[in-house]
Amino acid sequence: MTQLGHKEISGRSRLSELGEVFTKQDLLFRFGTSHESASVMLSRWHRRDGWVRPLGGRSEVYFNLVKDPYWQAHFELALKLAVPHAITIGQSAYSHGWISQLPNARHLAVPHTSQLYTVEGCQFHFRRREWFVAIAPGVQYKQHTIPELLPSWALADALLAKGAYRFGRLKAPTIHSVVPDPDELYADNCTDKDVNLFSDAVESLKNIYGFITLSVGRSGLNMRQLYSAVHGQVLCSPQQEFVASPGL
C-alpha cells in the first residue's frame, strides 16, 4: 500500500467516526491531535480531497461530506454550533406571506459578545442583552433549528430597527427588505392575535430602540392601520423624540 493510500484510508476512517457536522474541537477531543496537526488535516481534507466543507470564516465548524454529501440538510445544526445564541429576525414576515419581497439574506441577531463569521447567505446583527430580554416573548423555538421571531414581532423589530438606522442609532445596515410601505403589507390573513402581538412587540421594543414617545393605540385598528400608524411615526415624522438606549 502506498503512503498516499494509507493517508487516504486514515483520513476517511477518522471522518467516518465524526458526525455529519463537527468542529475542530471535536477532532482534537476525538483523536488527541494537536491544533497544528488538526489545521493541516482539515485544510487537506477541504482543499485537496473535498471531504469536508467549512461553514465559513473562522467558525471552525465543518460539514462532513464523507458522512453525507448533502451538507445543506445540516446547515441549521452547523449554524447553531457557530452562533448558539442567534435568533433569526425578519424572515417569518416573508414566510407567512405578509411581505412579497424575499429578504436579501438570512438575518440573525447575536449577542455583542459573539464572534462573527462570514457565512454565505447570512447577515449578522449585534444586539445587547436588553434586546434579548425584551424580545423573549416573541421568540418561537423549533427542534433542530435556530429560534425565530414570530411574524408580528419580526415586523415590529425590523420597522423600529430601520427607524433607529434612519436616526443614526444603528450604524450597521438594517433589514430594509422586510419593512414594506403600509400599502405593500399583505395583511388580509392577519388575525386579531397578530395585531395584539404586533402592538405588544412595539411597546416592548420602542425604548430599546430609543423611541420613548412612540404612541401605539390599537383600539379597533386592523394590522395595516396599526402598522401604518407606527410606520408614520418611526419613518416619516421628523418630530419623533429619539434618545440613546442601552439596548442596541
N, C-alpha and C positions, 0 to 999 in steps of 0.2 A: 504494500500500500504506500502510495506517495505521501510526502509530508503534507501537501495541499489537501489530499483526500482525507487524511486524518483530522486536519483542522476543520474541514467541512462537516464531517460527522460530529465532531466535538461541538461545533457551533450550533448545528441543528438540534443536537441532543440537548444542549443547555436550554435552547428556546422552547423545546417541547415540554420542559419541566416548568415553564413560566406560563402565566395566564395570557389571555388574548390582549390584555393591556397590562403593562408593567412599568415600573420606574427603575431608574438607575440604582436606587437604594435597594430595590428588590433583588437586583442582580448581585450587589455586594453582599447582601444578607444570605442569599441562597447558596452562593458558590465561594464566599470568602475571598474574593479577589480584591485587589487594590483599586482605588479610584482611577489611577492612571491606566491600569490594565482594562478596567471596565470601559473607560472612554475609548480606548483603542478598539476593543471588540465591537462596541456599539457603532462607531464610525465605519468599521469594516462591514458589519452586517447591513448597515444602511446604504453606504455608497458603493460597495463592491458587489455584495451578494443580494441586496434587495430583500432581505429577510425581515427587516423592521422599518417602521415609518415613524419619525418623531412627530409628536403633536405640534410642536413649534417652539421657537425661541429657546430659552434656557430652562424650559419646564422639566426636562429630564423625564418626560413621560413618553412611552413608546407603544405603538401598535405592533403586536407580534403577528407578522404575516405568515409565519410558519404554522401557527395555530389556526389562523383564519385570515385569508387574503382579503375578505370583505371587511376592511377596517372601519368603514362608515357605520357599521352596526354597533360599534363600541365607542363611538365618539362621545356620548354623554358620560360614560364612565371615565374616559380619559380626561375630559374637561373637569369633572368633579375631583379627580386626583390632583390636577394642576391648580385649580382655584376652588377649594372645598366650600368656601363661604359665599360663592357667587349667587346672584339672583338674576334671572332673565327678566328684562324690563322692556315694555313696548310691544313685544311680539304678539301677545294674546289679543290685542285690539284688532290686529290684522287677521289672526286665525279665527276669530269669532265673526268676521265679516263686517266689522264696524268701519274699517277704512279699506280702501281699494288699492292703495299703493304699497307694494311689498317693501318692507324695511330694507335699507341698503346693506345691512349686516345684522347679525345677531348681537344685540346689545345686552351687556351684563354689568350689573353693579357689583363692585367688590370693595371690601374694606380698605381704608387708607393704608393699612399695614401690609396689604397683599403685595406680592411681586407680580408684575405684569409681564405677559409673554405675547409674542406675535403669533396669533393663531388665525389661520386663514378663515375668513368668513365671520370673524368675531371682532367686536369692538368693546373695550372695557372702560368703565366709568368709575372713578373713585368716589366713594361716599363714606361719610363719617358714621360713628356708632349711633348718633342721634337719628340719622336717617333710617338705619336698620330697625331701631326701636319703633319709630313712627310707622314704618311700612309693614310691620309684622302682621296686623290683622288682614292685610290684603295679599298675603303670600299663600299660594297653593302648592302643596307638596305631592309629588308623584314618585313612586318607586323607580329607582334607577335613572332618574333624570334630574337636571338642575331645577331647583324651585323656581316658580314663575309667578309674576304678579297676575292677579285677576284682571280681566279686561277693563273694568271700571277704574281700578287702581292704576293700571298701566297707562290709561289715557290721561288721568289726572296728573300722574307723576311726569309724564312726557310734556304736558302742557305747562306745568309750573317750571319744569327744568328749562324749557325754551324761553319762558319769561325771564328766568334768572340769567340765562345766557344773554338775552337782549339787554339787560341792565348791567352786564359785566360781572355778575356774581359767579357765573360758571365760565371758566376760560376754555375748557375743552369743548369740542363740537358736541351738540346735543342731538336728540333723536328727532330731527325735523320731519322725517318722512312719516312719523306716526302722529303728527299734530295737524290734522286737517282743518280747513276753514269750516265754520259751522254748517254751511250748506253742502259740504262734502262728507259729512258724517252720516253713515248709514245706520240710523238709529231705530228703524222700524221694528227690529226684533228685540229691542231693549225692554226689559221688564221694569216694574216699579222697584224691584230689588236692586237692579243695576243702577237706577237713578239714585237710590239711597246710598249705595256703595260709593258712587262717584262723589256725592256730597260729603260722605264721611272721609273719603280719601283727601279731598281738597282741604277740609277742616284740619285733618291730621298733619298735612304736609305744608300748609301755607306758611307757618312760622319757620319751618325747616328751610324753606327757600327764601325767606325774608319778606313775604307779603303779609305784613301784620294787619293791614286794614282791609284785606280782601273780604268781601261780603258774599256769603253763599246762602241765598234764600231759595229753598227748594219747594216751597208750598205750591202744589198744583202744577208744577213745571214738568214737562217731559224731558227726556235726555237731551234732545237737541236744544231746547230752550235753556236748560241749565248749563249745558256746555257753552252755548253762545254767550251767556251772561259772564261766565268765568273767563272765557276766551277774550271777551272785550276788555275786561279789567286788566288782564295779565299782559296781553299783546298789543292792545290798541290804545289804551288810555295812558296819556303822559302823566296823569295825576296820581297814579298808584304809588303809595308810600312804600319804599323799599329799604330794608335795613339789613345789616350784616347779621348772619346767623352762624352758629357753630355747627350746624347740621350738614354742611357740604364739605 
